[in-house]
Amino acid sequence: MPFLTVYVQEGISRDQKLTLLKRLTAVTQEALDVRPEVVRVVIEEAPRDNWAWAGLTREELKRPDGTVPQIPFLIVRFVEGFPEERKVNLISGLCRTAAEVLDTELSLVKGIFEEVPRSAWANGGVRLSDL
């Protein structure tokens, strides 16, 4: 039951959003070997002026060609118990996918990957540990 929140700065296109939603779902499905219907992805857009990295705004991080990079941040929550190899594949796959779709450097993609105990994850109002 993975739940992904992707924080980006305003300005990504509708096509990028749709591609990001589909590809992050596919990467999660493959990495964790879960059905696509259990994967949830939410994109949260922040105003450009509400985002900084190392104290610098996106405008201050302009590339030599004048373009402004996205600085995505992923928060990924999933139920505990997946093998380490699957978690490693999930982390690398999601970060690489975000960098590719958003046309940004992999080094700018950051994230938190959090395992949630079965007793703290509910499905239909019932804790997974009680199923």
C-alpha positions in Angstrom: 0.0 0.0 0.0 2.6 2.6 -1.0 1.7 6.3 -0.7 3.9 8.8 -2.5 3.8 12.5 -2.2 5.9 14.5 -4.7 6.6 18.1 -3.9 7.5 20.2 -7.0 7.6 23.9 -7.8 4.8 25.3 -9.8 5.3 25.3 -13.5 5.4 21.7 -14.6 3.2 20.9 -17.5 0.1 18.8 -17.4 1.9 16.2 -19.6 4.8 16.1 -17.0 2.3 15.5 -14.2 0.5 12.7 -16.0 3.8 11.1 -17.0 5.1 11.4 -13.4 1.9 9.9 -12.0 2.0 6.9 -14.4 5.8 6.3 -14.2 6.1 6.6 -10.5 3.2 4.1 -10.1 4.9 1.7 -12.5 8.3 1.9 -10.8 6.6 1.3 -7.4 4.6 -1.6 -8.7 7.7 -3.2 -10.2 10.1 -2.5 -7.3 7.8 -3.7 -4.6 5.9 -6.3 -6.7 2.5 -4.9 -5.8 -0.7 -4.4 -7.8 -1.0 -0.9 -9.4 -4.3 -0.3 -7.7 -2.7 -0.2 -4.2 -0.2 2.6 -5.2 -1.2 6.2 -4.5 0.6 9.2 -5.9 -0.1 12.8 -5.1 1.7 15.8 -6.7 1.9 18.9 -4.5 3.0 22.1 -6.3 4.5 25.0 -4.3 4.8 28.5 -5.5 8.3 29.3 -6.9 9.0 31.8 -4.1 8.1 29.2 -1.4 11.0 26.9 -2.2 14.7 27.1 -1.5 17.7 24.8 -1.6 20.8 25.7 0.4 19.1 29.0 1.0 18.9 29.7 -2.7 15.6 30.1 -4.6 15.0 28.3 -7.8 15.7 31.6 -9.7 19.1 31.8 -8.0 19.9 28.2 -9.1 19.6 29.0 -12.8 21.6 26.8 -15.1 24.2 28.3 -17.5 21.6 28.0 -20.3 19.1 30.2 -18.2 16.7 27.4 -17.4 15.5 26.9 -13.8 15.7 23.3 -12.5 13.0 21.6 -10.6 14.1 20.5 -7.1 11.7 17.7 -6.3 11.2 16.1 -2.9 9.6 12.7 -2.5 7.9 11.4 0.7 7.3 7.7 0.2 5.5 5.6 2.8 5.0 1.9 2.6 4.1 -1.0 4.9 7.0 -2.6 6.6 8.3 -6.0 5.6 9.6 -5.6 2.1 13.1 -7.1 1.4 16.0 -4.7 1.4 16.7 -5.2 -2.3 13.1 -4.1 -3.2 13.5 -1.0 -1.0 16.8 -0.1 -2.7 15.2 -0.6 -6.1 12.3 1.6 -5.1 14.4 4.4 -3.9 16.7 4.5 -6.9 13.9 4.0 -9.4 11.7 6.7 -8.0 14.5 9.3 -7.8 15.8 8.5 -11.3 12.2 8.7 -12.7 11.5 12.0 -11.1 14.8 13.4 -12.4 14.0 12.2 -16.0 10.4 13.3 -16.1 11.2 16.7 -14.6 14.4 17.2 -16.6 16.5 17.9 -13.6 19.7 16.6 -12.2 19.5 13.4 -10.1 21.5 15.2 -7.3 18.6 17.7 -6.9 16.1 14.9 -6.2 15.7 14.3 -2.4 13.4 12.1 -0.4 12.3 10.4 2.7 11.4 6.7 2.5 9.5 5.6 5.5 8.4 2.1 6.5 5.1 2.1 8.4 4.3 -0.7 10.9 1.3 -2.8 9.9 -0.4 -1.7 13.2 -0.3 1.9 11.9 -1.6 1.3 8.4 -5.3 1.0 7.9 -7.4 -0.3 5.0 -11.1 0.4 5.1 -10.8 1.4 8.7 -9.1 -1.8 9.8 -5.4 -2.0 10.8 -3.4 -4.3 8.6 -2.1 -6.0 11.7 -5.8 -7.0 12.5 -6.5 -8.5 9.1 
